């Protein structure tokens, strides 16, 4: 269990693997698994998404 770096919600290590990118269950920010023991995540680097402006 760790915290989302964006919203501080608890994030469980639900059989995730290092390097996996998943959305925070609370705020939806994409998080990347840094290590699994201890479980640590970081905000995933944002690729240019659909900024249609
Ligand atoms: Zn979050």
mmCIF file of the protein (N, C-alpha, C, O) and its ligand, coordinates in Angstrom:
data_MODEL
# 
_entry.id   MODEL 
# 
loop_
_entity.id 
_entity.type 
_entity.pdbx_number_of_molecules 
1 polymer     1 
2 non-polymer 1 
# 
_entity_poly.entity_id                      1 
_entity_poly.type                           'polypeptide(L)' 
_entity_poly.nstd_linkage                   no 
_entity_poly.nstd_monomer                   no 
_entity_poly.pdbx_seq_one_letter_code       
;(UNK)(UNK)(UNK)(UNK)(UNK)(UNK)(UNK)(UNK)(UNK)(UNK)(UNK)(UNK)(UNK)(UNK)(UNK)(UNK)
(UNK)(UNK)(UNK)(UNK)(UNK)(UNK)(UNK)(UNK)(UNK)(UNK)(UNK)(UNK)(UNK)(UNK)(UNK)(UNK)
(UNK)(UNK)(UNK)(UNK)(UNK)(UNK)(UNK)(UNK)(UNK)(UNK)(UNK)(UNK)(UNK)(UNK)(UNK)(UNK)
(UNK)(UNK)(UNK)(UNK)(UNK)
;
_entity_poly.pdbx_seq_one_letter_code_can   XXXXXXXXXXXXXXXXXXXXXXXXXXXXXXXXXXXXXXXXXXXXXXXXXXXXX 
_entity_poly.pdbx_strand_id                 A 
# 
loop_
_entity_poly_seq.entity_id 
_entity_poly_seq.num 
_entity_poly_seq.mon_id 
_entity_poly_seq.hetero 
1 1  UNK n 
1 2  UNK n 
1 3  UNK n 
1 4  UNK n 
1 5  UNK n 
1 6  UNK n 
1 7  UNK n 
1 8  UNK n 
1 9  UNK n 
1 10 UNK n 
1 11 UNK n 
1 12 UNK n 
1 13 UNK n 
1 14 UNK n 
1 15 UNK n 
1 16 UNK n 
1 17 UNK n 
1 18 UNK n 
1 19 UNK n 
1 20 UNK n 
1 21 UNK n 
1 22 UNK n 
1 23 UNK n 
1 24 UNK n 
1 25 UNK n 
1 26 UNK n 
1 27 UNK n 
1 28 UNK n 
1 29 UNK n 
1 30 UNK n 
1 31 UNK n 
1 32 UNK n 
1 33 UNK n 
1 34 UNK n 
1 35 UNK n 
1 36 UNK n 
1 37 UNK n 
1 38 UNK n 
1 39 UNK n 
1 40 UNK n 
1 41 UNK n 
1 42 UNK n 
1 43 UNK n 
1 44 UNK n 
1 45 UNK n 
1 46 UNK n 
1 47 UNK n 
1 48 UNK n 
1 49 UNK n 
1 50 UNK n 
1 51 UNK n 
1 52 UNK n 
1 53 UNK n 
# 
loop_
_struct_asym.id 
_struct_asym.entity_id 
A 1 
B 2 
# 
loop_
_chem_comp.id 
_chem_comp.type 
_chem_comp.mon_nstd_flag 
UNK 'L-peptide linking' . 
ZN  non-polymer         . 
# 
_pdbx_entity_nonpoly.entity_id   2 
_pdbx_entity_nonpoly.name        ? 
_pdbx_entity_nonpoly.comp_id     ZN 
# 
_pdbx_nonpoly_scheme.asym_id         B 
_pdbx_nonpoly_scheme.entity_id       2 
_pdbx_nonpoly_scheme.mon_id          ZN 
_pdbx_nonpoly_scheme.ndb_seq_num     1 
_pdbx_nonpoly_scheme.pdb_seq_num     101 
_pdbx_nonpoly_scheme.auth_seq_num    101 
_pdbx_nonpoly_scheme.pdb_mon_id      ZN 
_pdbx_nonpoly_scheme.auth_mon_id     ZN 
_pdbx_nonpoly_scheme.pdb_strand_id   A 
_pdbx_nonpoly_scheme.pdb_ins_code    . 
# 
loop_
_atom_site.group_PDB 
_atom_site.id 
_atom_site.type_symbol 
_atom_site.label_atom_id 
_atom_site.label_alt_id 
_atom_site.label_comp_id 
_atom_site.label_asym_id 
_atom_site.label_entity_id 
_atom_site.label_seq_id 
_atom_site.pdbx_PDB_ins_code 
_atom_site.Cartn_x 
_atom_site.Cartn_y 
_atom_site.Cartn_z 
_atom_site.occupancy 
_atom_site.B_iso_or_equiv 
_atom_site.pdbx_formal_charge 
_atom_site.auth_seq_id 
_atom_site.auth_comp_id 
_atom_site.auth_asym_id 
_atom_site.auth_atom_id 
_atom_site.pdbx_PDB_model_num 
ATOM   1   N  N  . UNK A 1 1  ? 0.846   -1.199 0.000   1.00 0.00 ? 1   UNK A N  1 
ATOM   2   C  CA . UNK A 1 1  ? 0.000   0.000  0.000   1.00 0.00 ? 1   UNK A CA 1 
ATOM   3   C  C  . UNK A 1 1  ? 0.881   1.249  0.000   1.00 0.00 ? 1   UNK A C  1 
ATOM   4   O  O  . UNK A 1 1  ? 1.837   1.342  0.769   1.00 0.00 ? 1   UNK A O  1 
ATOM   5   N  N  . UNK A 1 2  ? 0.559   2.184  -0.848  1.00 0.00 ? 2   UNK A N  1 
ATOM   6   C  CA . UNK A 1 2  ? 1.294   3.448  -0.846  1.00 0.00 ? 2   UNK A CA 1 
ATOM   7   C  C  . UNK A 1 2  ? 0.298   4.566  -1.123  1.00 0.00 ? 2   UNK A C  1 
ATOM   8   O  O  . UNK A 1 2  ? -0.913  4.345  -1.136  1.00 0.00 ? 2   UNK A O  1 
ATOM   9   N  N  . UNK A 1 3  ? 0.819   5.764  -1.344  1.00 0.00 ? 3   UNK A N  1 
ATOM   10  C  CA . UNK A 1 3  ? -0.068  6.896  -1.587  1.00 0.00 ? 3   UNK A CA 1 
ATOM   11  C  C  . UNK A 1 3  ? 0.109   7.428  -2.995  1.00 0.00 ? 3   UNK A C  1 
ATOM   12  O  O  . UNK A 1 3  ? 1.217   7.455  -3.532  1.00 0.00 ? 3   UNK A O  1 
ATOM   13  N  N  . UNK A 1 4  ? -0.976  7.841  -3.572  1.00 0.00 ? 4   UNK A N  1 
ATOM   14  C  CA . UNK A 1 4  ? -0.922  8.529  -4.852  1.00 0.00 ? 4   UNK A CA 1 
ATOM   15  C  C  . UNK A 1 4  ? -0.170  9.845  -4.664  1.00 0.00 ? 4   UNK A C  1 
ATOM   16  O  O  . UNK A 1 4  ? -0.524  10.620 -3.775  1.00 0.00 ? 4   UNK A O  1 
ATOM   17  N  N  . UNK A 1 5  ? 0.857   10.124 -5.470  1.00 0.00 ? 5   UNK A N  1 
ATOM   18  C  CA . UNK A 1 5  ? 1.600   11.379 -5.313  1.00 0.00 ? 5   UNK A CA 1 
ATOM   19  C  C  . UNK A 1 5  ? 0.776   12.607 -5.665  1.00 0.00 ? 5   UNK A C  1 
ATOM   20  O  O  . UNK A 1 5  ? 1.141   13.724 -5.298  1.00 0.00 ? 5   UNK A O  1 
ATOM   21  N  N  . UNK A 1 6  ? -0.304  12.419 -6.355  1.00 0.00 ? 6   UNK A N  1 
ATOM   22  C  CA . UNK A 1 6  ? -1.127  13.556 -6.763  1.00 0.00 ? 6   UNK A CA 1 
ATOM   23  C  C  . UNK A 1 6  ? -2.211  13.879 -5.735  1.00 0.00 ? 6   UNK A C  1 
ATOM   24  O  O  . UNK A 1 6  ? -2.377  15.037 -5.351  1.00 0.00 ? 6   UNK A O  1 
ATOM   25  N  N  . UNK A 1 7  ? -2.945  12.863 -5.290  1.00 0.00 ? 7   UNK A N  1 
ATOM   26  C  CA . UNK A 1 7  ? -4.080  13.146 -4.410  1.00 0.00 ? 7   UNK A CA 1 
ATOM   27  C  C  . UNK A 1 7  ? -3.948  12.504 -3.038  1.00 0.00 ? 7   UNK A C  1 
ATOM   28  O  O  . UNK A 1 7  ? -4.816  12.698 -2.187  1.00 0.00 ? 7   UNK A O  1 
ATOM   29  N  N  . UNK A 1 8  ? -2.865  11.730 -2.800  1.00 0.00 ? 8   UNK A N  1 
ATOM   30  C  CA . UNK A 1 8  ? -2.598  11.117 -1.505  1.00 0.00 ? 8   UNK A CA 1 
ATOM   31  C  C  . UNK A 1 8  ? -3.597  10.020 -1.137  1.00 0.00 ? 8   UNK A C  1 
ATOM   32  O  O  . UNK A 1 8  ? -3.667  9.614  0.023   1.00 0.00 ? 8   UNK A O  1 
ATOM   33  N  N  . UNK A 1 9  ? -4.356  9.545  -2.095  1.00 0.00 ? 9   UNK A N  1 
ATOM   34  C  CA . UNK A 1 9  ? -5.234  8.418  -1.839  1.00 0.00 ? 9   UNK A CA 1 
ATOM   35  C  C  . UNK A 1 9  ? -4.392  7.151  -1.656  1.00 0.00 ? 9   UNK A C  1 
ATOM   36  O  O  . UNK A 1 9  ? -3.300  7.035  -2.212  1.00 0.00 ? 9   UNK A O  1 
ATOM   37  N  N  . UNK A 1 10 ? -4.905  6.221  -0.882  1.00 0.00 ? 10  UNK A N  1 
ATOM   38  C  CA . UNK A 1 10 ? -4.210  4.951  -0.717  1.00 0.00 ? 10  UNK A CA 1 
ATOM   39  C  C  . UNK A 1 10 ? -4.315  4.142  -2.001  1.00 0.00 ? 10  UNK A C  1 
ATOM   40  O  O  . UNK A 1 10 ? -5.389  4.006  -2.587  1.00 0.00 ? 10  UNK A O  1 
ATOM   41  N  N  . UNK A 1 11 ? -3.173  3.609  -2.423  1.00 0.00 ? 11  UNK A N  1 
ATOM   42  C  CA . UNK A 1 11 ? -3.136  2.788  -3.629  1.00 0.00 ? 11  UNK A CA 1 
ATOM   43  C  C  . UNK A 1 11 ? -2.613  1.416  -3.229  1.00 0.00 ? 11  UNK A C  1 
ATOM   44  O  O  . UNK A 1 11 ? -1.528  1.314  -2.657  1.00 0.00 ? 11  UNK A O  1 
ATOM   45  N  N  . UNK A 1 12 ? -3.350  0.383  -3.516  1.00 0.00 ? 12  UNK A N  1 
ATOM   46  C  CA . UNK A 1 12 ? -2.952  -0.970 -3.147  1.00 0.00 ? 12  UNK A CA 1 
ATOM   47  C  C  . UNK A 1 12 ? -2.116  -1.604 -4.248  1.00 0.00 ? 12  UNK A C  1 
ATOM   48  O  O  . UNK A 1 12 ? -2.333  -1.367 -5.436  1.00 0.00 ? 12  UNK A O  1 
ATOM   49  N  N  . UNK A 1 13 ? -1.151  -2.422 -3.819  1.00 0.00 ? 13  UNK A N  1 
ATOM   50  C  CA . UNK A 1 13 ? -0.375  -3.196 -4.788  1.00 0.00 ? 13  UNK A CA 1 
ATOM   51  C  C  . UNK A 1 13 ? -1.176  -4.441 -5.125  1.00 0.00 ? 13  UNK A C  1 
ATOM   52  O  O  . UNK A 1 13 ? -1.075  -5.467 -4.453  1.00 0.00 ? 13  UNK A O  1 
ATOM   53  N  N  . UNK A 1 14 ? -1.957  -4.330 -6.158  1.00 0.00 ? 14  UNK A N  1 
ATOM   54  C  CA . UNK A 1 14 ? -2.861  -5.402 -6.528  1.00 0.00 ? 14  UNK A CA 1 
ATOM   55  C  C  . UNK A 1 14 ? -2.205  -6.256 -7.614  1.00 0.00 ? 14  UNK A C  1 
ATOM   56  O  O  . UNK A 1 14 ? -2.628  -6.244 -8.770  1.00 0.00 ? 14  UNK A O  1 
ATOM   57  N  N  . UNK A 1 15 ? -1.167  -6.994 -7.224  1.00 0.00 ? 15  UNK A N  1 
ATOM   58  C  CA . UNK A 1 15 ? -0.420  -7.833 -8.161  1.00 0.00 ? 15  UNK A CA 1 
ATOM   59  C  C  . UNK A 1 15 ? 0.160   -7.029 -9.310  1.00 0.00 ? 15  UNK A C  1 
ATOM   60  O  O  . UNK A 1 15 ? 0.235   -7.500 -10.445 1.00 0.00 ? 15  UNK A O  1 
ATOM   61  N  N  . UNK A 1 16 ? 0.570   -5.802 -8.993  1.00 0.00 ? 16  UNK A N  1 
ATOM   62  C  CA . UNK A 1 16 ? 1.176   -4.977 -10.036 1.00 0.00 ? 16  UNK A CA 1 
ATOM   63  C  C  . UNK A 1 16 ? 2.652   -5.334 -10.178 1.00 0.00 ? 16  UNK A C  1 
ATOM   64  O  O  . UNK A 1 16 ? 3.264   -5.917 -9.284  1.00 0.00 ? 16  UNK A O  1 
ATOM   65  N  N  . UNK A 1 17 ? 3.196   -4.967 -11.324 1.00 0.00 ? 17  UNK A N  1 
ATOM   66  C  CA . UNK A 1 17 ? 4.595   -5.259 -11.598 1.00 0.00 ? 17  UNK A CA 1 
ATOM   67  C  C  . UNK A 1 17 ? 5.352   -3.965 -11.828 1.00 0.00 ? 17  UNK A C  1 
ATOM   68  O  O  . UNK A 1 17 ? 4.757   -2.946 -12.179 1.00 0.00 ? 17  UNK A O  1 
ATOM   69  N  N  . UNK A 1 18 ? 6.672   -4.001 -11.630 1.00 0.00 ? 18  UNK A N  1 
ATOM   70  C  CA . UNK A 1 18 ? 7.498   -2.815 -11.838 1.00 0.00 ? 18  UNK A CA 1 
ATOM   71  C  C  . UNK A 1 18 ? 7.354   -2.339 -13.277 1.00 0.00 ? 18  UNK A C  1 
ATOM   72  O  O  . UNK A 1 18 ? 7.447   -3.120 -14.223 1.00 0.00 ? 18  UNK A O  1 
ATOM   73  N  N  . UNK A 1 19 ? 7.128   -1.052 -13.414 1.00 0.00 ? 19  UNK A N  1 
ATOM   74  C  CA . UNK A 1 19 ? 6.991   -0.474 -14.751 1.00 0.00 ? 19  UNK A CA 1 
ATOM   75  C  C  . UNK A 1 19 ? 5.560   -0.410 -15.237 1.00 0.00 ? 19  UNK A C  1 
ATOM   76  O  O  . UNK A 1 19 ? 5.273   0.212  -16.260 1.00 0.00 ? 19  UNK A O  1 
ATOM   77  N  N  . UNK A 1 20 ? 4.654   -1.056 -14.503 1.00 0.00 ? 20  UNK A N  1 
ATOM   78  C  CA . UNK A 1 20 ? 3.247   -1.026 -14.908 1.00 0.00 ? 20  UNK A CA 1 
ATOM   79  C  C  . UNK A 1 20 ? 2.686   0.377  -14.712 1.00 0.00 ? 20  UNK A C  1 
ATOM   80  O  O  . UNK A 1 20 ? 2.985   1.045  -13.723 1.00 0.00 ? 20  UNK A O  1 
ATOM   81  N  N  . UNK A 1 21 ? 1.884   0.805  -15.650 1.00 0.00 ? 21  UNK A N  1 
ATOM   82  C  CA . UNK A 1 21 ? 1.228   2.105  -15.542 1.00 0.00 ? 21  UNK A CA 1 
ATOM   83  C  C  . UNK A 1 21 ? -0.257  1.870  -15.386 1.00 0.00 ? 21  UNK A C  1 
ATOM   84  O  O  . UNK A 1 21 ? -0.881  1.143  -16.159 1.00 0.00 ? 21  UNK A O  1 
ATOM   85  N  N  . UNK A 1 22 ? -0.810  2.509  -14.355 1.00 0.00 ? 22  UNK A N  1 
ATOM   86  C  CA . UNK A 1 22 ? -2.222  2.298  -14.059 1.00 0.00 ? 22  UNK A CA 1 
ATOM   87  C  C  . UNK A 1 22 ? -2.796  3.604  -13.546 1.00 0.00 ? 22  UNK A C  1 
ATOM   88  O  O  . UNK A 1 22 ? -2.052  4.431  -13.017 1.00 0.00 ? 22  UNK A O  1 
ATOM   89  N  N  . UNK A 1 23 ? -4.098  3.816  -13.687 1.00 0.00 ? 23  UNK A N  1 
ATOM   90  C  CA . UNK A 1 23 ? -4.691  5.052  -13.201 1.00 0.00 ? 23  UNK A CA 1 
ATOM   91  C  C  . UNK A 1 23 ? -4.977  4.976  -11.709 1.00 0.00 ? 23  UNK A C  1 
ATOM   92  O  O  . UNK A 1 23 ? -5.402  3.940  -11.199 1.00 0.00 ? 23  UNK A O  1 
ATOM   93  N  N  . UNK A 1 24 ? -4.741  6.081  -11.019 1.00 0.00 ? 24  UNK A N  1 
ATOM   94  C  CA . UNK A 1 24 ? -5.117  6.159  -9.612  1.00 0.00 ? 24  UNK A CA 1 
ATOM   95  C  C  . UNK A 1 24 ? -6.613  5.908  -9.503  1.00 0.00 ? 24  UNK A C  1 
ATOM   96  O  O  . UNK A 1 24 ? -7.390  6.489  -10.261 1.00 0.00 ? 24  UNK A O  1 
ATOM   97  N  N  . UNK A 1 25 ? -7.034  5.051  -8.570  1.00 0.00 ? 25  UNK A N  1 
ATOM   98  C  CA . UNK A 1 25 ? -8.470  4.763  -8.451  1.00 0.00 ? 25  UNK A CA 1 
ATOM   99  C  C  . UNK A 1 25 ? -9.277  5.960  -7.972  1.00 0.00 ? 25  UNK A C  1 
ATOM   100 O  O  . UNK A 1 25 ? -10.500 5.989  -8.111  1.00 0.00 ? 25  UNK A O  1 
ATOM   101 N  N  . UNK A 1 26 ? -8.598  6.931  -7.415  1.00 0.00 ? 26  UNK A N  1 
ATOM   102 C  CA . UNK A 1 26 ? -9.319  8.081  -6.869  1.00 0.00 ? 26  UNK A CA 1 
ATOM   103 C  C  . UNK A 1 26 ? -9.340  9.266  -7.834  1.00 0.00 ? 26  UNK A C  1 
ATOM   104 O  O  . UNK A 1 26 ? -10.407 9.802  -8.130  1.00 0.00 ? 26  UNK A O  1 
ATOM   105 N  N  . UNK A 1 27 ? -8.158  9.682  -8.329  1.00 0.00 ? 27  UNK A N  1 
ATOM   106 C  CA . UNK A 1 27 ? -8.100  10.890 -9.154  1.00 0.00 ? 27  UNK A CA 1 
ATOM   107 C  C  . UNK A 1 27 ? -7.870  10.591 -10.628 1.00 0.00 ? 27  UNK A C  1 
ATOM   108 O  O  . UNK A 1 27 ? -8.010  11.477 -11.470 1.00 0.00 ? 27  UNK A O  1 
ATOM   109 N  N  . UNK A 1 28 ? -7.516  9.339  -10.947 1.00 0.00 ? 28  UNK A N  1 
ATOM   110 C  CA . UNK A 1 28 ? -7.354  8.976  -12.348 1.00 0.00 ? 28  UNK A CA 1 
ATOM   111 C  C  . UNK A 1 28 ? -6.009  9.328  -12.942 1.00 0.00 ? 28  UNK A C  1 
ATOM   112 O  O  . UNK A 1 28 ? -5.759  9.050  -14.114 1.00 0.00 ? 28  UNK A O  1 
ATOM   113 N  N  . UNK A 1 29 ? -5.131  9.939  -12.148 1.00 0.00 ? 29  UNK A N  1 
ATOM   114 C  CA . UNK A 1 29 ? -3.787  10.233 -12.650 1.00 0.00 ? 29  UNK A CA 1 
ATOM   115 C  C  . UNK A 1 29 ? -3.068  8.936  -12.988 1.00 0.00 ? 29  UNK A C  1 
ATOM   116 O  O  . UNK A 1 29 ? -3.174  7.959  -12.247 1.00 0.00 ? 29  UNK A O  1 
ATOM   117 N  N  . UNK A 1 30 ? -2.346  8.914  -14.085 1.00 0.00 ? 30  UNK A N  1 
ATOM   118 C  CA . UNK A 1 30 ? -1.610  7.715  -14.441 1.00 0.00 ? 30  UNK A CA 1 
ATOM   119 C  C  . UNK A 1 30 ? -0.379  7.589  -13.554 1.00 0.00 ? 30  UNK A C  1 
ATOM   120 O  O  . UNK A 1 30 ? 0.417   8.521  -13.437 1.00 0.00 ? 30  UNK A O  1 
ATOM   121 N  N  . UNK A 1 31 ? -0.237  6.437  -12.939 1.00 0.00 ? 31  UNK A N  1 
ATOM   122 C  CA . UNK A 1 31 ? 0.871   6.177  -12.023 1.00 0.00 ? 31  UNK A CA 1 
ATOM   123 C  C  . UNK A 1 31 ? 1.702   5.030  -12.569 1.00 0.00 ? 31  UNK A C  1 
ATOM   124 O  O  . UNK A 1 31 ? 1.187   4.091  -13.176 1.00 0.00 ? 31  UNK A O  1 
ATOM   125 N  N  . UNK A 1 32 ? 3.021   5.136  -12.333 1.00 0.00 ? 32  UNK A N  1 
ATOM   126 C  CA . UNK A 1 32 ? 3.930   4.080  -12.760 1.00 0.00 ? 32  UNK A CA 1 
ATOM   127 C  C  . UNK A 1 32 ? 4.498   3.404  -11.528 1.00 0.00 ? 32  UNK A C  1 
ATOM   128 O  O  . UNK A 1 32 ? 4.901   4.078  -10.580 1.00 0.00 ? 32  UNK A O  1 
ATOM   129 N  N  . UNK A 1 33 ? 4.536   2.081  -11.529 1.00 0.00 ? 33  UNK A N  1 
ATOM   130 C  CA . UNK A 1 33 ? 5.086   1.325  -10.408 1.00 0.00 ? 33  UNK A CA 1 
ATOM   131 C  C  . UNK A 1 33 ? 6.611   1.402  -10.475 1.00 0.00 ? 33  UNK A C  1 
ATOM   132 O  O  . UNK A 1 33 ? 7.221   0.975  -11.456 1.00 0.00 ? 33  UNK A O  1 
ATOM   133 N  N  . UNK A 1 34 ? 7.221   1.953  -9.415  1.00 0.00 ? 34  UNK A N  1 
ATOM   134 C  CA . UNK A 1 34 ? 8.679   2.056  -9.345  1.00 0.00 ? 34  UNK A CA 1 
ATOM   135 C  C  . UNK A 1 34 ? 9.268   0.785  -8.756  1.00 0.00 ? 34  UNK A C  1 
ATOM   136 O  O  . UNK A 1 34 ? 10.185  0.193  -9.325  1.00 0.00 ? 34  UNK A O  1 
ATOM   137 N  N  . UNK A 1 35 ? 8.740   0.374  -7.624  1.00 0.00 ? 35  UNK A N  1 
ATOM   138 C  CA . UNK A 1 35 ? 9.178   -0.855 -6.970  1.00 0.00 ? 35  UNK A CA 1 
ATOM   139 C  C  . UNK A 1 35 ? 7.954   -1.517 -6.348  1.00 0.00 ? 35  UNK A C  1 
ATOM   140 O  O  . UNK A 1 35 ? 6.954   -0.860 -6.057  1.00 0.00 ? 35  UNK A O  1 
ATOM   141 N  N  . UNK A 1 36 ? 8.052   -2.804 -6.154  1.00 0.00 ? 36  UNK A N  1 
ATOM   142 C  CA . UNK A 1 36 ? 6.929   -3.529 -5.544  1.00 0.00 ? 36  UNK A CA 1 
ATOM   143 C  C  . UNK A 1 36 ? 7.212   -3.899 -4.093  1.00 0.00 ? 36  UNK A C  1 
ATOM   144 O  O  . UNK A 1 36 ? 6.283   -4.213 -3.349  1.00 0.00 ? 36  UNK A O  1 
ATOM   145 N  N  . UNK A 1 37 ? 8.472   -3.870 -3.678  1.00 0.00 ? 37  UNK A N  1 
ATOM   146 C  CA . UNK A 1 37 ? 8.819   -4.188 -2.292  1.00 0.00 ? 37  UNK A CA 1 
ATOM   147 C  C  . UNK A 1 37 ? 9.939   -3.282 -1.821  1.00 0.00 ? 37  UNK A C  1 
ATOM   148 O  O  . UNK A 1 37 ? 11.107  -3.596 -2.051  1.00 0.00 ? 37  UNK A O  1 
ATOM   149 N  N  . UNK A 1 38 ? 9.627   -2.156 -1.163  1.00 0.00 ? 38  UNK A N  1 
ATOM   150 C  CA . UNK A 1 38 ? 8.268   -1.720 -0.842  1.00 0.00 ? 38  UNK A CA 1 
ATOM   151 C  C  . UNK A 1 38 ? 7.553   -1.181 -2.078  1.00 0.00 ? 38  UNK A C  1 
ATOM   152 O  O  . UNK A 1 38 ? 8.184   -0.758 -3.046  1.00 0.00 ? 38  UNK A O  1 
ATOM   153 N  N  . UNK A 1 39 ? 6.257   -1.206 -2.022  1.00 0.00 ? 39  UNK A N  1 
ATOM   154 C  CA . UNK A 1 39 ? 5.456   -0.708 -3.136  1.00 0.00 ? 39  UNK A CA 1 
ATOM   155 C  C  . UNK A 1 39 ? 5.582   0.812  -3.217  1.00 0.00 ? 39  UNK A C  1 
ATOM   156 O  O  . UNK A 1 39 ? 5.294   1.518  -2.250  1.00 0.00 ? 39  UNK A O  1 
ATOM   157 N  N  . UNK A 1 40 ? 6.010   1.305  -4.367  1.00 0.00 ? 40  UNK A N  1 
ATOM   158 C  CA . UNK A 1 40 ? 6.153   2.740  -4.551  1.00 0.00 ? 40  UNK A CA 1 
ATOM   159 C  C  . UNK A 1 40 ? 5.736   3.101  -5.967  1.00 0.00 ? 40  UNK A C  1 
ATOM   160 O  O  . UNK A 1 40 ? 6.014   2.368  -6.917  1.00 0.00 ? 40  UNK A O  1 
ATOM   161 N  N  . UNK A 1 41 ? 5.069   4.234  -6.094  1.00 0.00 ? 41  UNK A N  1 
ATOM   162 C  CA . UNK A 1 41 ? 4.623   4.679  -7.407  1.00 0.00 ? 41  UNK A CA 1 
ATOM   163 C  C  . UNK A 1 41 ? 5.020   6.130  -7.627  1.00 0.00 ? 41  UNK A C  1 
ATOM   164 O  O  . UNK A 1 41 ? 5.310   6.865  -6.684  1.00 0.00 ? 41  UNK A O  1 
ATOM   165 N  N  . UNK A 1 42 ? 5.024   6.520  -8.885  1.00 0.00 ? 42  UNK A N  1 
ATOM   166 C  CA . UNK A 1 42 ? 5.340   7.879  -9.269  1.00 0.00 ? 42  UNK A CA 1 
ATOM   167 C  C  . UNK A 1 42 ? 4.371   8.263  -10.374 1.00 0.00 ? 42  UNK A C  1 
ATOM   168 O  O  . UNK A 1 42 ? 3.883   7.408  -11.113 1.00 0.00 ? 42  UNK A O  1 
ATOM   169 N  N  . UNK A 1 43 ? 4.099   9.547  -10.479 1.00 0.00 ? 43  UNK A N  1 
ATOM   170 C  CA . UNK A 1 43 ? 3.240   9.983  -11.573 1.00 0.00 ? 43  UNK A CA 1 
ATOM   171 C  C  . UNK A 1 43 ? 3.884   9.622  -12.907 1.00 0.00 ? 43  UNK A C  1 
ATOM   172 O  O  . UNK A 1 43 ? 5.048   9.943  -13.145 1.00 0.00 ? 43  UNK A O  1 
ATOM   173 N  N  . UNK A 1 44 ? 3.147   8.971  -13.758 1.00 0.00 ? 44  UNK A N  1 
ATOM   174 C  CA . UNK A 1 44 ? 3.699   8.547  -15.041 1.00 0.00 ? 44  UNK A CA 1 
ATOM   175 C  C  . UNK A 1 44 ? 3.934   9.765  -15.916 1.00 0.00 ? 44  UNK A C  1 
ATOM   176 O  O  . UNK A 1 44 ? 3.139   10.704 -15.907 1.00 0.00 ? 44  UNK A O  1 
ATOM   177 N  N  . UNK A 1 45 ? 5.031   9.751  -16.677 1.00 0.00 ? 45  UNK A N  1 
ATOM   178 C  CA . UNK A 1 45 ? 5.270   10.872 -17.593 1.00 0.00 ? 45  UNK A CA 1 
ATOM   179 C  C  . UNK A 1 45 ? 4.136   10.985 -18.594 1.00 0.00 ? 45  UNK A C  1 
ATOM   180 O  O  . UNK A 1 45 ? 3.722   10.000 -19.205 1.00 0.00 ? 45  UNK A O  1 
ATOM   181 N  N  . UNK A 1 46 ? 3.651   12.184 -18.748 1.00 0.00 ? 46  UNK A N  1 
ATOM   182 C  CA . UNK A 1 46 ? 2.515   12.415 -19.632 1.00 0.00 ? 46  UNK A CA 1 
ATOM   183 C  C  . UNK A 1 46 ? 2.976   12.540 -21.073 1.00 0.00 ? 46  UNK A C  1 
ATOM   184 O  O  . UNK A 1 46 ? 3.745   13.436 -21.421 1.00 0.00 ? 46  UNK A O  1 
ATOM   185 N  N  . UNK A 1 47 ? 2.508   11.653 -21.881 1.00 0.00 ? 47  UNK A N  1 
ATOM   186 C  CA . UNK A 1 47 ? 2.712   11.835 -23.309 1.00 0.00 ? 47  UNK A CA 1 
ATOM   187 C  C  . UNK A 1 47 ? 1.721   12.904 -23.771 1.00 0.00 ? 47  UNK A C  1 
ATOM   188 O  O  . UNK A 1 47 ? 0.703   13.149 -23.124 1.00 0.00 ? 47  UNK A O  1 
ATOM   189 N  N  . UNK A 1 48 ? 2.029   13.510 -24.860 1.00 0.00 ? 48  UNK A N  1 
ATOM   190 C  CA . UNK A 1 48 ? 1.097   14.489 -25.403 1.00 0.00 ? 48  UNK A CA 1 
ATOM   191 C  C  . UNK A 1 48 ? -0.200  13.771 -25.732 1.00 0.00 ? 48  UNK A C  1 
ATOM   192 O  O  . UNK A 1 48 ? -0.249  12.916 -26.616 1.00 0.00 ? 48  UNK A O  1 
ATOM   193 N  N  . UNK A 1 49 ? -1.244  14.133 -25.006 1.00 0.00 ? 49  UNK A N  1 
ATOM   194 C  CA . UNK A 1 49 ? -2.503  13.456 -25.266 1.00 0.00 ? 49  UNK A CA 1 
ATOM   195 C  C  . UNK A 1 49 ? -3.336  14.282 -26.228 1.00 0.00 ? 49  UNK A C  1 
ATOM   196 O  O  . UNK A 1 49 ? -2.794  14.939 -27.116 1.00 0.00 ? 49  UNK A O  1 
ATOM   197 N  N  . UNK A 1 50 ? -4.588  14.253 -26.064 1.00 0.00 ? 50  UNK A N  1 
ATOM   198 C  CA . UNK A 1 50 ? -5.456  14.843 -27.060 1.00 0.00 ? 50  UNK A CA 1 
ATOM   199 C  C  . UNK A 1 50 ? -5.776  16.301 -26.716 1.00 0.00 ? 50  UNK A C  1 
ATOM   200 O  O  . UNK A 1 50 ? -6.922  16.664 -26.455 1.00 0.00 ? 50  UNK A O  1 
ATOM   201 N  N  . UNK A 1 51 ? -4.724  17.117 -26.726 1.00 0.00 ? 51  UNK A N  1 
ATOM   202 C  CA . UNK A 1 51 ? -4.974  18.522 -26.438 1.00 0.00 ? 51  UNK A CA 1 
ATOM   203 C  C  . UNK A 1 51 ? -5.443  19.200 -27.722 1.00 0.00 ? 51  UNK A C  1 
ATOM   204 O  O  . UNK A 1 51 ? -4.626  19.747 -28.462 1.00 0.00 ? 51  UNK A O  1 
ATOM   205 N  N  . UNK A 1 52 ? -6.683  19.172 -27.982 1.00 0.00 ? 52  UNK A N  1 
ATOM   206 C  CA . UNK A 1 52 ? -7.176  19.621 -29.286 1.00 0.00 ? 52  UNK A CA 1 
ATOM   207 C  C  . UNK A 1 52 ? -7.169  21.121 -29.522 1.00 0.00 ? 52  UNK A C  1 
ATOM   208 O  O  . UNK A 1 52 ? -7.813  21.581 -30.465 1.00 0.00 ? 52  UNK A O  1 
ATOM   209 N  N  . UNK A 1 53 ? -6.471  21.905 -28.711 1.00 0.00 ? 53  UNK A N  1 
ATOM   210 C  CA . UNK A 1 53 ? -6.542  23.343 -28.939 1.00 0.00 ? 53  UNK A CA 1 
ATOM   211 C  C  . UNK A 1 53 ? -5.680  23.832 -30.058 1.00 0.00 ? 53  UNK A C  1 
ATOM   212 O  O  . UNK A 1 53 ? -5.658  25.029 -30.344 1.00 0.00 ? 53  UNK A O  1 
HETATM 213 ZN ZN . ZN  B 2 .  ? -4.733  9.980  -7.052  1.00 0.00 ? 101 ZN  A ZN 1 
# 
